[in-house]
Amino acid sequence: MRRARAGIIAVFLLAAFAAAVAGNRAAPRVEPSAPPNLSATAEIRRSFAAPGIVTVAVTNRGTAPVRVLGVELVSDSFAPLGMQETDVTVPPGETPRDLTVEHGAARCPDGVDSTAAPATAVLRVATEDGAEHEVAAALPHPNGTLDRLLREACAAEAVAAAARIELGPLVAAEDGTLTGALTLTPQSGADLAATEVRGSALFTVAAAEGLPAEGAIALAFDAHRCEGHAVGDAKQPFAFTVWLAIDGGEPLAAPIEVGPAQREALWAMLEVRCAHAD
């Protein structure tokens, strides 16, 4: 009886082994997918134009969609920030998909005349089979977009080291416009000279009494555009700029920071002035 039972068990084990072997032989070998064929360019999009931001436009030159899960801008001209998470599907074809990426602090070996070193967009992607790959897409070089971003960042660093720029309270004038004082305080003994001020898509900003060699600058603010689409589409309504010559050098553009109370005053002024324009 024991021998019979042992024989039955042996038969079952042998059958199971044979089935497993047959199954292994029948299962096709799945080859891992190849990294996708992606290219990239650096762009500046009006909708996302802001300090420290660059748009990486990715084109999928393969035949299947690719999901981008992370992106990093790698260049000797910008401090590394590591992989930044995203989730954008790039279909095959010649139409790129935009990835908004932060770049690190600028490295300015030649000051405001620095040009961007070669750069690569490192992409963490997933293909249709679920496999993940890391693709290094070299950006065109020389690169006018990165040159511009680097110079703007280097100029901002130079201005921050040489000047403190402060916009005082905004006061309503009799005609409904606003006035305010822009104070430029030299840092580290820098010699400052304002050469120009400029408003935004919605507001004009002008030096009411010219640009004095020293002291506060009296600014006048007024509505520039009143159309509903212009107001609704304005991405940076308070992007006011002053140009400063530092120690007799070429003027550099510097942003004028606009605080919450000043923004409220400007919106209120825009409403009043546009109502009178109707």
BELSULHU-V969556 format. One record per residue. RES is the residue in one letter. PSI is psi in degrees with one decimal (NA if undefined). Layout:
BEGIN
{{RES,PSI} {RES,PSI}}
END
This chain:
BEGIN
{{M,-42.2} {R,-39.5} {R,-39.9} {A,-44.6} {R,-42.5} {A,-37.6} {G,-40.8} {I,-43.9} {I,-42.3} {A,-40.3} {V,-44.7} {F,-43.6} {L,-41.7} {L,-40.2} {A,-41.8} {A,-41.6} {F,-43.3} {A,-38.8} {A,-39.8} {A,-43.2} {V,-43.5} {A,-39.3} {G,-41.0} {N,-37.3} {R,-34.6} {A,-29.7} {A,122.7} {P,149.2} {R,126.8} {V,115.0} {E,137.8} {P,145.9} {S,152.6} {A,153.3} {P,139.7} {P,157.7} {N,98.2} {L,145.6} {S,163.2} {A,151.3} {T,158.6} {A,132.5} {E,161.0} {I,114.1} {R,135.0} {R,-37.3} {S,-25.2} {F,17.9} {A,116.7} {A,151.9} {P,137.0} {G,5.8} {I,137.6} {V,148.6} {T,126.3} {V,113.8} {A,118.1} {V,130.0} {T,132.5} {N,109.3} {R,13.3} {G,-154.8} {T,-2.7} {A,151.4} {P,150.4} {V,134.8} {R,120.2} {V,122.0} {L,-17.4} {G,153.6} {V,144.4} {E,133.8} {L,120.0} {V,118.0} {S,146.4} {D,-12.5} {S,-12.5} {F,139.2} {A,142.7} {P,142.7} {L,-5.8} {G,177.6} {M,131.3} {Q,128.2} {E,144.5} {T,178.9} {D,88.4} {V,129.2} {T,127.7} {V,108.5} {P,158.9} {P,148.6} {G,-177.9} {E,-3.1} {T,116.2} {P,164.0} {R,138.1} {D,136.5} {L,122.5} {T,122.7} {V,139.8} {E,140.7} {H,155.1} {G,-178.8} {A,142.1} {A,145.7} {R,119.5} {C,73.7} {P,-28.2} {D,29.7} {G,-138.9} {V,-7.0} {D,9.5} {S,146.7} {T,154.0} {A,136.9} {A,165.6} {P,145.3} {A,153.5} {T,138.2} {A,111.5} {V,120.8} {L,129.0} {R,118.4} {V,159.7} {A,133.6} {T,177.1} {E,-27.5} {D,3.3} {G,-6.9} {A,142.7} {E,144.2} {H,158.8} {E,120.6} {V,127.5} {A,106.5} {A,109.3} {A,131.9} {L,150.0} {P,144.8} {H,135.1} {P,157.5} {N,105.8} {G,-35.2} {T,-49.2} {L,-33.4} {D,-45.7} {R,-45.9} {L,-40.2} {L,-45.0} {R,-39.9} {E,-42.0} {A,-39.8} {C,-37.9} {A,-41.0} {A,-39.4} {E,-41.7} {A,-41.8} {V,-43.7} {A,-33.2} {A,-21.4} {A,-20.0} {A,146.6} {R,123.9} {I,121.9} {E,129.2} {L,123.9} {G,-176.6} {P,146.9} {L,132.1} {V,135.7} {A,134.0} {A,173.3} {E,-31.9} {D,4.4} {G,-9.5} {T,177.0} {L,150.5} {T,152.8} {G,158.2} {A,131.3} {L,118.7} {T,129.4} {L,114.2} {T,116.0} {P,145.4} {Q,142.9} {S,34.7} {G,16.8} {A,146.7} {D,118.5} {L,143.5} {A,118.8} {A,131.9} {T,-19.3} {E,148.3} {V,150.3} {R,145.6} {G,-152.2} {S,-168.2} {A,-25.3} {L,-25.4} {F,140.9} {T,144.5} {V,126.3} {A,150.3} {A,109.6} {A,-30.9} {E,31.3} {G,-175.8} {L,99.3} {P,154.2} {A,-25.9} {E,166.0} {G,-178.1} {A,151.2} {I,123.8} {A,119.6} {L,145.2} {A,131.8} {F,136.6} {D,164.8} {A,138.7} {H,-42.0} {R,139.1} {C,-9.9} {E,141.3} {G,-40.2} {H,-34.1} {A,-42.2} {V,-43.4} {G,-30.7} {D,-4.2} {A,117.2} {K,-32.9} {Q,72.6} {P,-21.0} {F,29.0} {A,71.3} {F,147.4} {T,142.6} {V,139.7} {W,130.1} {L,131.4} {A,122.0} {I,120.1} {D,38.8} {G,6.3} {G,-177.0} {E,139.6} {P,140.0} {L,139.3} {A,136.1} {A,137.4} {P,148.1} {I,113.8} {E,134.9} {V,115.0} {G,172.8} {P,-44.9} {A,-38.8} {Q,-36.7} {R,-41.7} {E,-42.5} {A,-39.9} {L,-42.7} {W,-43.0} {A,-41.7} {M,-41.8} {L,-42.9} {E,-45.0} {V,-48.1} {R,-36.4} {C,-32.8} {A,-37.7} {H,-25.4} {A,-19.7} {D,NA}}
END
